[in-house]
Amino acid sequence: MPPVSLDARTVIEQMEAVRERQPLIQCLTNHVTTGFVANVLLAVGAAPAMVDSAGESEIFAREAADGVLVNLGTPHPAQCDGIRAIDYGADTMPPWVLDPVAVGSLPVRTALAQELLSHSPTVIRGNASEIVALAGSGRGGRGVDSTLGTDEAVTAARDLAARTHGAVAVSGPVDLIVDASSTVRIANGDAMFTEITGGGCALGAVTAAFVAVSPSPLVGAASAAAVYAIAGEKAAGDAAGPGTFAVHLLDALRSLSAADIMSRADIS
C-alpha cells in the first residue's frame, strides 16, 4: 500500500466524521473500566454497547456494530467465550481493535491474544511492552504498565502490521502508529494519563470508533491518538489532580474544536 501522511486537517475531518456518524462500538472490555470507557465513547460522539456474552457477541458484531473493541484486561472464562464466539473472518465483520492488555507475563490472556492475532485485527493498540510481547520479542511489562519506551517497539510494531495487514498503535509519551508502509508519531498528551485507571482502555475504544469511519486503519488509529492526546492536554490544564483529570477529559473530548487541533497537534 502507498505511504499515508497525516496532518491536523485530516485529524479534524476524522473527528467530525465520528461526531456526525456516531458509530456504534461493541466493547468486550476490561470490567474494571467499563463505565469510563463507555463515557469516553459518548464524549467523542460514538455510541457504546458493552455486549460480551457468548450468546450475543457474535450476533451483535455481525448485525449491529460499526466497530468492535476486544480488550483483554480481565479475561474471565465467560468473557473469553464471548470473544471467541465472534466470527472475525465474516464478510459482515466490522473493523476491530485488539488491546492485548498485560500480555507476555500472564498465560491465559497471552494465549488468547495469540489466537486473536491469527484473525488479523484491523488495529492492535497497546503500550510498548505489550506490543513487543505480542510480537514474541519480550516478556511483557509490569502488570498493565510498560517498562519499554515507544521507540523500542518500532520493529515489533512493524512486524505485527506486516502479519495482520493492519495498523499497530503503540501508546506512550510519544504515540507511534505504523502500517506496512507508513509511520506516524503523535507527540501530544500528558503524564496524568498514567495516574488514572482506564486511560489506555478508553483509547482502544476511541480507536475503534475512529477506524469505523476512516479511510484506512492507520488514519483512524493516528487520528484517534491525536484527538485523545490533545484532549488530555486540555484536561490536565484544568485539573487539580487525577480525580478531576478524568472528569475534565470527558469534557475536553466533548468540546474539542478544530482550532484546538490546529494549534496543538504535534504530528510527524
N, C-alpha and C positions, 0 to 999 in steps of 0.2 A: 504494500500500500504506500502511496506517496506521503512524504512528511507532512505533519499538521502543525501549523503555528497557531498560537493563541494570544489574543490581546484583550484589553479591558472591554472593548466594544463587543467582542464575542461573548465574554462573560455576562455582560448586561443582557444581550439577546437571550442567552440561556436562562438567566434568572427570570426574565419577563415571560419566557415560554412556560416555565414551571407555574408561575402565578396565573397565567391565562388558561392553561390546560388542566391544572390541578390533578396531576396523575395520582392514581390510587396505588399505594405501595403496600404490598403484603410483607409483613415483618415476622420472620421466625427468628426471634432475637433473645438476647440476654434478659432474663426475667428480673434482674436487679435494676435494670434501667428502662424498662418498657414504657413507663409513664413519660419520662423525659424524652425518649426517642419519639413517641407519638406527638408530644407538644412541639418538638423541633420541626417535625414534618408539617404540622399545621402552620407553624410560623413562616416557613418558606413558601407556603401556598399549596402544598400537596395534601393528600388525604391518607391517613394511616389505617391499616387493617391488621390487627395482631392475630392472624389466623395461622395456627401452627399445629393443630391436631391432625393425626393421620387420616381421619375420616373426612377432613375438609380441605387440607392444604393443597392437594393436587387439583381438586375441582376449582378452588379459588384462583390458583395460579393460572390454570388453563382458560377459565371463563371470565374472570373479573379483573385481575391485577394488571396494571400497566407496567409495574416493575416489582421485583422481589428482592428482599434482603435476607440472606442467610448468615446469621451471626452465631458463632459457636461458644459464646461466653458462658452459658450454663447448659451444657448438653446432657440433660437428663433423658432417661430412656424414652419417655413418651414424645418429647420434642424431637429426638433423633429419628423416631419412626415417622413423624410428620415431615421432617426434612427429606428422608429417603423416599417418601411416598410421591414426591413431585417428579414428573417426567420432564427432566431438564432438556431432553432432546426433541421434545414435541414441537411441531411446526407452530403451535399456538403459544409456546413458552415465551413470556416477555423477557426483556433484558433483566439480568440478575447479578447481584453483587455478593461475593463471598468475603466475609470478615472472619479470618481464622484466628480468633482471639486465643492468645496464650498457647499456640501450637508449639510443638517441639519437646516440651517437658512433660506433658500430660497425655497418656496413651489414647484415651477414648476420643478426645477431640482431634488429636493428630491423625488417627486412622480415618476418622470421618472427613477431615479436611482433604486428605489424600484421595479419598473416594470421590469427593465432590470435584476435586481438581480435574479428574478424568472427564467430567461433564462440561468442561470449558466455560467457566464463568465469564460473563461479559466484562466484569471488572473484579479484580481482587484488591481489597483495601486493608492495609494493616500497618503496624509500625515496622521499623527496620528489622528487629529481631524476629518478628513473626514471618515476614517475607523471606528472610534468609532461611529460617527453619522449614518453611513450606517448600522451598526450592531444594531442600536436602543439604544445605550448606552450613547449618548450625543447629544448636540445641534449644533455641528459644530464649526469651528474656527472663526478667524477674517478675513472675506472675504475668499480669497484663501490661507491665511496663517494659519498654525497650532498654536494652543495655548497649545498643549499637547506634551510631549516627546514620542519618539518611544516606549519605554518600557511600557507606559501607554496604548498602543493599542494592546498589545500582546493577551489578552483574546478576544478582539473583532475580531482581525485578524484570530485567530484560529476558532472562531465561524463561520465567513464568509467562511473560507476554508472548514469547515465541511458541510456547507449548499450548497456550489456550487460544491464541489468535485474538486476544482481547487486550485490555489495558490493565496496568498494575499501578496502584496509588500507594505510595509509601509516605506515611504521615510522620512529621517531626517538626523541629524548629523551622526547617525549610521543607515543604512538601515536594515530593518527586513523583511525577506521573509519566509513565512510559507506555509505548506500544512497540510494535515491531520496527517502526521507522522514526519515531519521534520521542523527544524528551522535553518535558515542561517542568519548570521549577516555580513554586509559589513561595515567596519569602514574606508572607504576612502571618498574622496570628499573634498570640500572647501566651506567655508561660502559665497563665492562670488556667488554661485548659487542662493542665496536668494536675490541678488541685480539685477537680470535680469528678465525680463518677459518671460515666456515660458519654464523655466528650467524643471518644472515638466511635462508640456505638452509634451515636446520633449522626456523625459524619458519614458512616456507612449508609444510613437511611437516606440522608440528603443526596449522597452519590447515586443511589438507586432512583431517586426522583428526577435528578438531572439527566441521567443516562436514558430514562424513559422518554425524554423529549428531545434528545440531542442527536446530531447527525452522525456522531461516532462515539465509541466508548471513551476515547481519550479526551475529546472536547467536553463530554459530560462530566467525567471524573475530575478534570482540571478545573472546570467552571465551578463545580460543587466545592472543591477545596478552596478556591479563591473566595467565593461568597461566604463560606463558613469562617474562614480565617479573618477576613475583613470585618465581619460582624463581631468576631471575638475581640478584635482590636477596639472597636467602638464600645463593646460591653465592658471591657477592662477599664476604659477611661471613666466610666460612670460607677463602677463597682467599688464597694468598700472592702470586699473580700470574696472568697469563693462562693459563699451562700448567695450574695446579691449578684455575683457574676452570672450564675446560672439563670437567674431571672432576667437580668439585663440582656443576656444572649438571646433569649426568645424575643424580646422587644427589638433588639438590633436586627435580627433576621427578618422580622415582620416589616420594619421600617426602612431597610437598606435601600438606598437610592442609586440611580445611575451615577449621580455626582459623587457619591461615596466611593464607588468602584473606580471611577476615572481618576480621582485624586489619590487613592490609597493603593491601588493594585501594584504589586511588585512581581511581575511575571517575566520569566526569561526562558 
